[in-house]
Amino acid sequence: MLLPESALPEYEKEIDHAGYISMDVDRGVLTRGNLTYQNICYNCHGDLALPGSIPDSLRFSEEQFKHGNDPHTMYLSITRGWGKMAPLVQLTPKEKYEVIHFIREKYIKPNNPGQYFEVTKDYLEGLPKGTSRGPKPVKREPWKDFHYGSFIMKSLELVGPDTLPQPRFTAEQIAWERAGNPRADTLSPNANIAYKGIAMRLDEGEGGMPKGKAFTLFEHDTLRLVGAWIGEGFIDWNEIQLDGTHEAHAKSVGEAQFELLDGPGWANPKNGKFTDPRFIGKDGRRFGPLPDSWAKYLGLYQYGNRQVISYRIGDTKILESHRFIDSGSKPVFSRILNIGKSSSDLITRIAKSGIGITTTSTQVNQGKEGNILTLEIPAEATPLNIEIFLAKEMSGKLEELAAHINPEDLTPLTKGGPSRWPQVLETPIIKSPTSGGFTWDKLSRPLVNPWNSQLRATGVDFSPDGNSAYIPCWDGEVWRVDGIAENKDTVTWHRIAEGLYQPLGVKLVDGNIYLTCRDQLVILRDFNGDGETDFYEAFNTDQQTTEHFHEFAMGLQIDEEGNFYYAKSARHAKDSLVEQHGTLIKVSPDGSQSEIIAHGFRAANGVCINPDGTFIVTDQEGHWNPMNRINWVKPGNRFYGNMYGYGAPEDTSDSAMEQPLVWIAEGFDRSPAELLWVESESWGPLNGSLLNLSYGHGRLEILPFEVINGQHQGGMVRLPIPDLPTGIMRGRFHPNGDLFVCGMSAWGTNQMDLPGALYRIRATGKPVHLPTDLKAYDTGLEITFSDPLNTKSAEIAENYSLSTWDLKRSSKYGSIHYNKKYPNVSSARLSEDRKTLFLAIPGIEPVWQMLLEYELEGSKGEPVSGILQNTIYNLRESGRK
């Protein structure tokens, strides 16, 4: 069990398990259980047709239980976690037993009867006694309660009247995947997806996007107005960032008013043609931005609840904004364009034919390209301010509007507007005990806030004066935390940005805030000094973004020459579509160019730049990744193992890939995040060490390593800090030597107690007795500790326990342990300074994973225990004996 009994709510001691297990399993129970299963369980456990996204999770319909198949044991697994399964602390007892009944009746009883546990009277009488049913379930939909603002950037499908249903998996596709091949795509054949969408709410009212009733969708790769829709609900909320659904992307909910399918929104100004030259993915779809000479997205201005899109067509700058005119049964949308002086005629695609359209200008000409309505703007008519009115059908209302409207000059909306988030929220700093080598103070998030934000933190960097931290959050907002360098017991939080597409990295350069988002690298610009973002400047938009849920853009670092670096994940269980899937990407200092410098990653969670100019990129267990990896990335666009990544070699053998510094055991760290180098004199002997942040277990780990024959190899051991209650994603050392780390709980992590958190880690100067150096010899291991050990305890061989095993890399998800062995530590010897320990290990050999457990004492007799998990590729000769 992962969660101890002491961490359970008090009501768990009084639950009437017998009553829940013997309850009448009616249609309502099964319906609610099914809903819980779809929202929480399906991602990992799958259904009757396909395994889940983690195929080695139990398939209830055909596999044998590993931890008891009776209802109460299933309840304990859900409540406290087991193996890779994290505790589902968000579920009430009623919800847990409803989903258990659903699993038993839907999957086990009809399909796997040998695993169906028959409930008897004796069984019920032997259960823990109780009379409580626990708290009543509360419908939890934080993704709908969150105030996203009046726009949100994301991959979004506009569902129109002609959209075909999403096809189901065929028997052939299921057999193909089960044979070890990548999962097939099942998109609607005519899905109208804005891969880099900007969805905007146009009606008035509180509550942001979720409460709106009129929306437009713009796509900044193609610079097209994808369409508009009306109705309550905004979207279906089905995606990993929202309700947690894998293998899904969000779709509009409501009635589409008009739409424009994928392709350039403006003709090439050089020839007047719409021929699409963008990158063609493996499935035939096109991805990425139009060529810079043709078109370029410049960014988004925000003024109150208004948005102004800024872009360029050829040499012509254009500002665009949208309006909604609520005219009852015949709503009207409008597209306001401020077109600068152009040296060539311009043509823009408006929408599929069959709708009503009129404009305020007599200098433009309406046209048609196939079934697409176009608007031709002669060069001599520019500069031009024009408003285009669109409705589901033509009416006199459109003509009346066009006749009485003077097109708006959008320039005043680009200078900075009134404050949108004036609230300053003060929170306490909750300090940890100071008895050990480190303290871990929590800078509390403002849980009660006007926007119902969960503050799922994904990055941290500091203001030039060091007194503020900038924290992007996965749900699209950015916060400034003030007072972090002051000797106070509180800090203040100020929201400064919203609507971004899954920001997962931040870096301040010369005081400017740069963010890695899934659709772009963006700079936040404040024009009027109120600390809030007035312009979301598109620094680099080279990302080849698809709708797939797994292709996160992770981390942001900068080298001495000013180049930026981030990692882009591949698709989960599916073959890559674009060049950038599973890569490390370099962006030039001016943002004008990007290049791939390493490939073959699966889920690369962040980037670390090493002192020698190389990089470290973590990767996660999955298909073609038998276990988690810490990759030391060298120049030359080398391949790092994921055969589903773009540009993978034909050779699937291990010799065709770069080996990681260490393969990390799932029990040690199920999901490594970003690494960083310790840059703090206050950390004493750990200064200059390599540090891993664990998203999977919410902990920090030191990585001692060596290089033999050009291959990095080493291991990791955790810092003496409790597992933090959320997954730790990013960290940076403050100029004063403190380490700030932040994180969230979203996809697979054991740490689900908090949706997000921000911590300050400080070294106290007390001994920590951590390994700082590790060398593998042909006769044993040499380990150097940060602080002196007790010689007597260190030289007792029985104080050490070793186990080793190998892994097998394949198209299957992860790997079981092969060749499990338990080598003997025949002797141990401590150096004169009592810091360097040599363990003699007869028959030591290269191995995928080694686990060393030790129980020692420090120089003052204090207990020193730890687990060192490492990988050995090569052995040094002439080892100590």
N, C-alpha and C positions, 0 to 999 in steps of 0.2 A: 504494500500500500504506500502511495506517495504522500498522502496527507495524514498526519498523526491524529489520533483521537482527540488530543488536547486542542486541536485547531478547529474542531467541529462546533457548530452552533449548539447551544444548550438543548434546544428542542429535539435534537437527534437522539438524545438519551431516552426520550419518552414516546417514540413513534410506535404506533400500533401496526407493526409489520404484518401480523396475521390478518388483521382487518383489511389492509390494502391488498394482500395477496389473494384473499378469498372473496374480494369484491366482485360484484356483477360486471363482467366485461361486456358492456353493451356497445352499440355503435358509437356513442359519444366518447367513451373511453378510447376506442380504437382510432377515432378521428383525431382526437387531441394527441394521442400517442404518435400517430403518423406525422402530425405537424411538427412535434418535437424532433422526431427522427429525421425528417427532411431538413430542418433548420440546423440540427446539431450533429446527428449521427451519420447521415448519408454520406457526407464528404469523405469520411474514412472507411466506413463499412460497406458502402455501395448498396445495390439492390439485387433483384433476381437476375437482371440482365448483365450487369457489369460490376466488377469490384470497385471499391472506392478509390479515392486519389492516393491512398496509402494501401496498396494491395495486400501487404502482410497483416493488416488489421483483420480481425476475425470476420469471416463471411458466415453469417448466422444460418444461411440456408444450406450450407454444405460442409462446414468444418467443425472440428471438435473443439469444445471450450478448453481453454488453458487454465482458467481460474474459477471453475465451478459454474454449473449451468442452472442451479436453483435460483429462484427469484431473489432471495435475500442476498446471496453472494453477488448476483448481478447488481443489486442495489448498492452494495458496498463498493464494487468496482466503479460505479458511477460516482458515488459520493466521495470516495477517498482516492480514486485513481489506481491504476495498476499497469505495470509495464510502460508502454509508450503512451497509454491513455491518461490524459490529464484529468484531475478532479473537475467535475462539472458543478462547481459551487453555485452557479446561477440558477439551478433547478431546485424546486421545492420537492418534498417527498411525494406529493401527489403527482407532479409532473414526471418524476423518476419512475414511479410504479406504472403510470399510464404508458410510458414508452417501453417499459419492460413487458407489459401485457401485449403491446403491439408487436414487439419483436417475437415473442413466443407464439402468438397466434398467426402472424403474417408470414414469418420466415421459418421458424423452427418446426412447429407442429406439422404443417403440410409438406415440408421439403426436407427436413432433417430430423425425422421422428426419433432417431436414436439419441439425440441430444435434448429431447423434450423432457423436462423434469416433471414427473407426476406429483402434484401436491397432495399430501395425505394429511389425515387428522394428526397423526403422530408428528409429522414435520411441523405443522402449524403450532402445536403445543410446545415444541422445542425451540421456538424462536424467542428472541429477546422480548420481554413483556413491555407493554406501553399502552397508553390510552389516548395519546395525542395524534392528530392527523397533520400536525405541523402548520406553518403559515399558509394562507391561501395564495395560489399562484397569481402573480401580477404580470400582465401582458407587457413584455419588455421589448420595445422597439426604439432603442436610442437613436438609430439611424434616421428615424422619422421625426424624432423630437428635436434633433439638432438644428439650429438656425444657420443654415449654410450661407445666408446672405441672399442677394438678388441675382447671383450667378454662380455657376459651378462648372469647372473644367473637368471633363472625363470622356471616356469612350462611351458613346450612347447611341442606341438604335432608335430611329424614328419609325414607329409602326404606322404604316399608312393603310388605306382601304384595300390595296392590292398586295400587301405583304403576305407571302406564303407562309404556312406554318413550318416551324422547325422540324425537320425530319427526325425520326427515331433511328436508333442504331439497328442495323440489319444483322441477321444471323452471321453473315460473312464477316462483317466488321468486328463483331464480338469474337468470333473464332480467330481472326487476325490478331487482335490485341492479346488474347489469351496465349497465343503462340509466341509471345515475346516481342511483338511489333508495336510501334507507336499508335496511340489512340487516334481514331479518325475524327474529323470535324463534322459537325452536324448543324451548320448555319442554314438559315433560310436561304434558298437560292437567290432571292432578290432583296436580301436584308440591306436596308439603307443605314449604314453605320457611319457616324462621325467619329473617326479614330482619335482625333484631337478636338473633341467638341467643346464649345462654350455654350452651355445652356443658360438662358436668361429669362428671368421672370419679368413680365411686363405689366401685370395688373397691380393695383395698389393693395396694401394691406400688410399686416404683421405676420411674423412667422417664417419669413424667408421662402426658399424654394419649395419646401414640403407643403406649404399652405397656399401656394399660388394656383391660378386657374387659367393663365394664358402665358405661353412660352414660345420662344424661338430657339433654334439651334444653329450655331455657326461652326464651321470646321476650318481650323487655321492652317492645315496642310494644303488644302485646295482653295481656300478663301471663297468658299461657297456658303450661301445661306441654305442649310440643309432642309429647313422647313419650319412649320409652326403647328402648334396643337393647343386645344383648349380642354378643360376638364379638371376635376379634382384628383389629387394623388401624385401628380408630377411624373413619377416613374414607378416601375414595379419593385424597386429596391433589391433586386436579386443580383448580388455580386459580392465578392469576398470582402470588399471594404465596407459594405453596408450590412446586409443580414448574414454575411459570412459564407454565402453560397459559392462553391467552387464551380468551375466549368460553366460559368454564366457571365453575361454582361447585362447591364441595365438597359431597359427598354421604356419608351414613353408610354404613358397611360392617359387615354383620352381620345379625342377626335382630331385627327390630322386635318389641317386646313389647306395646306399645299406642301409639296416636297420637291426636292431636286436630288437625284441619285448621284453617286460618287463620280467625281471627275472635276477638272478645273472649273472654278467659278467664273474665271475671266479668261478670255482668249489671249493667246500669246501676242503681245503688242507688236512683235516684229512681223507676223504674217497673218494675224487675225484668225488663227485656227485653234481648236480645242484639243488637238491631238495630245494625249497624256504621255509624257516621257518619263514618269517616275519609276522607281524600282519595282520590278515585277516579282512578287513573292512566289514561292513554290506552288501555291494553289491558284496562281493566275491573277490574284488581286494586286492592286498597286498600293504602295505605302510610301510614307515620307513626304517631305515638302516638294513643291515645284522648284525648278531651277531658279537661282537667285536673279538671273538676268530677266526672268519672266515675272516672278512675283515673290514677295517676301512679307511675312507677318512680322510686325514691329512690336506689338504689345496691346495691352488693354488698359484704358483709362477708367477710373471709377470716380463718379461724382454723385454722392448720395446713393440713391438706388438706380442711378443711370450708369450704363456702360457705353463706352465709345471704343470701337475696335479700330486699331491703326495698322495700316499695311501699305504696301507699295506695289503697283503694277508697272513694270518697266521703270521709267523714271518719274512716274506719277504717284504722288502721295495721296492717300484716300483715308478719310475718317468715315466710319459707319456706325449708326445707332438705329435702334428699332423702337417702334411704338405699337401700342395696342389701343384700338378705338372700340370700346364696348358699345355696340349698337344693337343690343338685344339678340334677336335670332340670327342676325347676319354680322358677326364680328369681323372687324377689319384689322389687318396688320399693316405696318408701314416700315419701309426701309429708307432711312435718311442717309444720303451720301454727300459728303463734301469732297469733290474731286478737284485736285490741284491741276495746274497747267500741264498738259500732256503734249508730247511731240508727235504722238500717233493716235489714230482712232482707237477707241476702246469698245470692247463688246463684253457684256456680262450675261451669264445665264441666270434666269429668274426662277423658273419653276417648270414642272411638267404642265403641258397645255391642259385646257379645260377649266381654268380658274379665271377669276376676274382680275384685271390689272389696269391701272392707269397711273399717270405721273403728273407732276406739277410743271413739267417743261415741254415746250413745243420744239425744242432744239434737238431732241433725241428721237430715235426711230425704233419702233417695236419690230421684232423679227422672229424668226423661228428656225430652229436647227433640229430637224426631225420632229419629235414630239416635245421639244423643249422651247419655251418662250425665251427670247433674248431681248436685250436692249442695246442699241448701238449709239455710242456717244462720240460724235465727231470731234477731232482734235481742236477745231476752231471754236467749239462750244465751251471749251474749258478755259479757265477754271469754272466749275459749275456746282452749285448746291441744288440738289434735287431730292424730292421725296416720292417714293414709289409705293402705291397703295395696292394691297393684295387681299383678296377674299376668295372664299370657296367658290363663289359664282359672281358673275358680273351684275352690277346693280347701279341704279342712279345715285346711290349713296357714294360710290367711289368717285364718280364724276363731280359730285357736289364737293367732296372733300378736296379734290385736286384743284378745283376752281377757287377755293377760298383759303388755301394754305400757302403761307410764305415759307419755303424750306428753311429749316433751322440751321444757323451757324453753330457748329459743334465746338468751335475753338474755345469758347469760355469754359467748357466742361473738361478741358485738358490742363487746367492751371492749378488744380487742387481744390477740393471742396470742403464742406463743413465736416466736422468730426463725426464719425459714425459710431465710434466706440469710446466715449469719453470716460467710461467707468474705469476706476483704478481699484483693483481687488487685492486686499492685504491678506496674507496667509502666514501661519506660523512655521518656523523651522523646528522640526522635531528631531532632537539630538539623541544619538545612540550612547551606550556606555563608553567609557574611555579607558577601560581596564586592559584592553588588548593592544595589538600593534596598529590598528586602524579604527577610525570612527566613520560612521556612515549616517550622515544627517539627511533627513528628508525635507526638501523644500516643498511644502504641501501645495498641491494644486488647488485652485479655487473651484471646488466641486459645485458650489452654488454660484451659478453665473447666468447672465441674461440670455445666453445663447444655447444653454443645455449642452455645452461642450464636454466631451469626455477627456479632452487633452491627452490624446494618445501620442506621446512625444516621440519624435523620430530623428532629432538632431540637436546639437548645441554648439554655439560659438559665442564669442564675447565682443562687446563694444570696445572701441579703442581705449577708453579709460578703465576698462576692466570691471566696471560696476554693474553692467547689465549683461544678461545672457539672452540670446535669441533662440527660441524653441519652435521649430515647425512641428505640426501635428498631422497625423496621417489623414485626418478628415478634411484637410485643405486649409487650415488656418495657421497663423504664425503669432506667437506671443513674445513680448519683451518682459523679462523678469528683472526688476531693478533692486539694487541693494545687496547684491550677492557678495560684494567685497567689504561691506560694512560690518562692524561688530554689533549686529542686532539680532533679535530673535524672530524677526519677520522679514518678508520680502513682499514686493508688490508686483502684480501682473497686469499687463496692458495688452489688449488684443490689437494687432497692427495690420493684419492681412487676412483674407478669406478667399474661398473659391478655387484654390489651387488643386492640381491633379496629383494626389498622393505624394506630397513632398517627403522625401526620405534622405535628405542630406542638406546641410547648410554650411556656408563658409563666408566669413566677412573678409573683404579685401578693400583696404583703404577706407574703411567705414561703410562700404556698400554691402548690402545683404544679397548674396547669391544663393539660390536654392536649386536642388535637383528635383525636378518633377517628372512624372512619367511621360509628359509630352514635350518638355523643353527644359533648358536651364534658364532661370528667370532672375531678374534683378528687381528688388523692391525699391521704388522711387517715391520719396516724400517731397512734394514741391512746396508745401506751405509751412513746414516745420512743426506740425502737430503730432509727429511721430507715427502717423498712419499712412498706409500705402495709397498713393494717388495714381501710380502707373506701374503696371506689371510688365516690365520691359523684357521682351524676348531676346535673351542674350545668345542662345543657340537653339535652333529648332530642328536639328538634323535627325532627331530620334525617329526611327522607323517603328511607329507604334501600331500594334494591332489591338483587337478587343480582348485578347486572351487574359485571363485573370492573373496569371503568374508572372508576367514579364515586368517585374518591378525595376525601377531605376534607383540604384542604391548608392548612398554615400556621396561625398564631395570633398575633394582635397585639391591642393594647389602646390606646384613645385616651385623651385627657386626662379625659374624662367617665367613664371606666371601662367603656365598651362594648367588646365583643370582636368580632373579625372573622376569618373564615376563608373559603376558596373551595372550592366543590364542583364537581367535574368532571362533564361530560356522559358519555353512553354512547358508546363507540367504534363508528363506522360505523352507528349505529342512531339512530332518532328518540328524543327524550326521552319519558319517561313521567310525570315529576313536575315540579312547579314549580321545585324546587331544582336540577334538572339544568343544569349550566353557569352557576353564579351566584356572586356575592359576597354573603355573608350577615353581617348584623349581629346580635349578641346583647346584650341589655340587661345592665347591671352585675349585676343579681340573678339572671340566667339565666332569668327567667320568660317572656321574649318574644324572638322572632327575626323578622327581616324581610330580604327580598331587596332589595339596593340596586344591583345591576347584573346583567345577564344576557347570554347569547350567547357564553359561553366553551366551549371544547372540553375542554382539559386544563389547568386553571388551577393552576399549581404554586406556590402561596404568595401572600402578601399583604404589601405594603409600605405603611405609612401615611406620607404626605408631610407636610412641615411646615405646609402650608396646609389640611390636613384631607382632601385628596383621597387617592387610592390608586394603587398600581401593581400590576397583576396580569399575570403572564406567561401566554402560551398557546402551544400547540405545533402544528406543521404537521400537517395532516390534511384531512379532508373539510371544505370551506368555509373552510379556512385554508391559503392557498397557501404560506405559510411561517410560521416562528415569529414571535410578536408580543410586544412590550413595550407593554402597554396603560396609558395614563394615565387612570384611572377618575374621572369627575366625578359629582356628585350627579344624581339624577333617574332611577335605574333604566334607564340607557341600554343599547342593544344593541351587542354587540361582535363580531358577524359570523358565529357558528356557526348556520346555519339548522336544524341538528338540535337546537339548544337549545330549551328550553321558552319559549313566548311570542315566537318569532321572527316578524318581520313578513312579510307576503305578498311584499313587494318584496325580491327577491334581489340587487338592484344594490348596488354599493359605496357609493353615496350614502346608503343606508338604514342604514348601520352607522357606528359611531365608528371612526375610523382610529387605528392604534397610533402610539406615539411613533416606533417604528422596526420595520421588517420585517427580521428577522435571517436572513441567508443560512445555509443548512444546513451548509455547509462551515465557516462561522465559529463557529456554535454551534447544534448540532442540537437542543438541548433546554434552553432557559433555565429556571432555577429561581426562587428568591425574590430580590428586590432589597432593598437596604438603603442608608441614607444613612451616609456616613463620619462618625463622631462621635469623632474622635481628633485632638488637637492634634499628636500625634507623627507624624501623616501629613502634616504641613506643608501645602503648597499643594493637596493632595487632600482636606483636611478640608472637609466640606460637600458633597462630590461624591456622585453617585449610582453605586452599585456593583451589578453583576449577578453572580450565582453561576450557573455553568454545570453543569447536571447532565449534559449531553451530552458535554462535553469536559473536565470536571474543572478548569476554570480560572475566573479572576475577571476582570471587565471593567468599565472606567470608561465611563459614559454621559454625554458632553457633549450638551447639548440647548438649544433655544431655543423661544420661543412666538411665532408670527406669526398674527394674526387669530384668536386663541383656540385654534389647533391646535399641539400640541406636536410637535416634530420634532427628530431628532438622530441620534446614532450611537453606536458602541461600539468600544473598542479594549482589547485584553487587557493585564493587568498583566504585568510582566516576571517571571513565576513559571512554572515548568514545569507542564504539565498534570498534575494530581494523579491518582493511579491509581484513583480511584473517582469516581462522579458526585457533585458538590457540591450539596447540597439547601438547607441553611439556614446562617445565620450571625448572630452578634451581636457588637457591640463591648463588651468588658469595660470596667468603670469605669476601669481603668488604661490604656486606649487600645489594648490588643491586640484583634485580630479573631480570634474563634474560628469556624471553619467545620466542618461535618460533612456526611457524605453516605453514599451507598450505591450499589450496582449491582443493579438489579432489572430494570425494563423498559428500553427502548432507550437505551443510552448506549455511547459508544466506550470508556469507562473501566471495564474489567471485571477489572482485576488484583486489586482488593480488593473484597470484598463490602460493606465499610464502613470509615469512617475518621473521625478527629477531628484537626484541625490548628489551630495557633496561628500567625497571620500578624502579623508585626511590621514596621513601617517602620524602616529604619536611619538615615534622615535624609539619605542620599545621593541625588543627582539621579535621577529616573525618566523625565523627558522624556515625559510623557503629556499628550495633549490634555485640557484641562479646560473648554474653551468652544468652541462651534462655531456659526457663523452662515453662512447661505446667502444670497448677494446675487445680483442679476441679472447680475453680471459675474464671480462666482467665489465661493470659499470663504474665510472667515476662521477660522483655527484658533489658539487660545491654548494654549500648552504650559505645563506646570507649572514648567519650568526653562529657562534660556537655551539657545539654539541657536548654532551657529557660523554667522555671517552668510554666509560664502562658500558653504558647502555648501547652506544653506537657500535661497539665491537662484539655484541652478542648476535650471532647469525640468526638465531631463532626470532629476533625482533623484526625480521623481514619476511614477506610473503610475495612470491612471484607467480604470475600466470601469463601465458602467451597464447595467441591464436592468429590464424590467417583469415583473410576474407576472399571472396570471389566476386569479381566485377562482371556484371552481365546486364542484360536488358531488364532483368527483374528489379523490383524495388528493393534496395538494400542487399544485405547478405547475412546468412547465418555464420556462426563461428566454425572454422575448420581447424583441424590439427591442434586442438586444445592441449596445452602442456603446462606442467607446473615445475619449472626449473628450480634447482636448489641453490640457495646462497650458502656456499661452503664456508666462507669466512668473511669478516669485515674488518677494515683497518681505517683509523682516523688519522689525519695529518697532525703535525705538531701544532698548527694554529687551530686545530679542532673544527675546521670548517669543511675540509675536503675529505670525502668518504669514498673508499674503494670497496666494492662488493665483488668478491670472486664468485663467478657463476660458471661452473664447468659446462662445456657444451653450448655456450651462448652462440646464437646464430641470428642472421637477419630475420626479421619478423614484421608482419603488418602491424600488430598491436601487442604491446607489453604493458602489464599492470603491476606496479610495485607498491605494496602497502607496507608502511613502517610505523612502529610504535617505539619512540625514543624519548630521551630527556634532553633539555637544554643544559647549558653550563651551570645553571643554578638549580638544577633538578626539576625544572618545570616540564610538564608533559609536552612532547613534540610528536604529533601524529600527522600522517598525510597519505595521499594516494598520488603517485606519479604515473601518468599514462603516456606512453611514448611509442615511436616507430623507429626501427633500425633497418637501414638499407646496407650499410657498410660497417666494417669493424676495423678499428685502428690496430696496427701490428705492434708487437713488443709491449703489450699491456703489462701493468703492474701485477705482481703475483703475491 
